[in-house]
């Protein structure tokens, strides 16, 4: 049998923590989110660079890009 923890279970457990522990948890989660976003951005940059090397992307000016988006 597999135990499933729900989002509500987590919130209830967090409520049981002291204020200091809750603040520490917030800091840990924020740092983890920053790292995940940084990793995702690095992967996206790597993919775009590969597309450029493969000739699948072109260089355009900001004005050209804006015109394309707005058209």
DATABEL-V807336 format. One record per residue. N is the residue number from 1. RES is the residue in one small letter. PHI is phi in whole degrees, 0 to 359 (999 if undefined). Layout:
BEGIN
n={N | N}
res={RES | RES}
phi={PHI | PHI}
END
This chain:
BEGIN
n={1 | 2 | 3 | 4 | 5 | 6 | 7 | 8 | 9 | 10 | 11 | 12 | 13 | 14 | 15 | 16 | 17 | 18 | 19 | 20 | 21 | 22 | 23 | 24 | 25 | 26 | 27 | 28 | 29 | 30 | 31 | 32 | 33 | 34 | 35 | 36 | 37 | 38 | 39 | 40 | 41 | 42 | 43 | 44 | 45 | 46 | 47 | 48 | 49 | 50 | 51 | 52 | 53 | 54 | 55 | 56 | 57 | 58 | 59 | 60 | 61 | 62 | 63 | 64 | 65 | 66 | 67 | 68 | 69 | 70 | 71}
res={x | x | x | x | x | x | x | x | x | x | x | x | x | x | x | x | x | x | x | x | x | x | x | x | x | x | x | x | x | x | x | x | x | x | x | x | x | x | x | x | x | x | x | x | x | x | x | x | x | x | x | x | x | x | x | x | x | x | x | x | x | x | x | x | x | x | x | x | x | x | x}
phi={999 | 253 | 277 | 246 | 261 | 268 | 303 | 296 | 300 | 297 | 299 | 296 | 294 | 296 | 299 | 281 | 284 | 290 | 301 | 296 | 293 | 296 | 296 | 296 | 298 | 301 | 299 | 298 | 296 | 299 | 294 | 295 | 297 | 300 | 296 | 296 | 296 | 297 | 296 | 297 | 296 | 298 | 295 | 297 | 298 | 298 | 295 | 294 | 298 | 294 | 300 | 295 | 298 | 278 | 79 | 269 | 231 | 236 | 271 | 226 | 282 | 298 | 297 | 297 | 295 | 299 | 299 | 295 | 294 | 279 | 273}
END
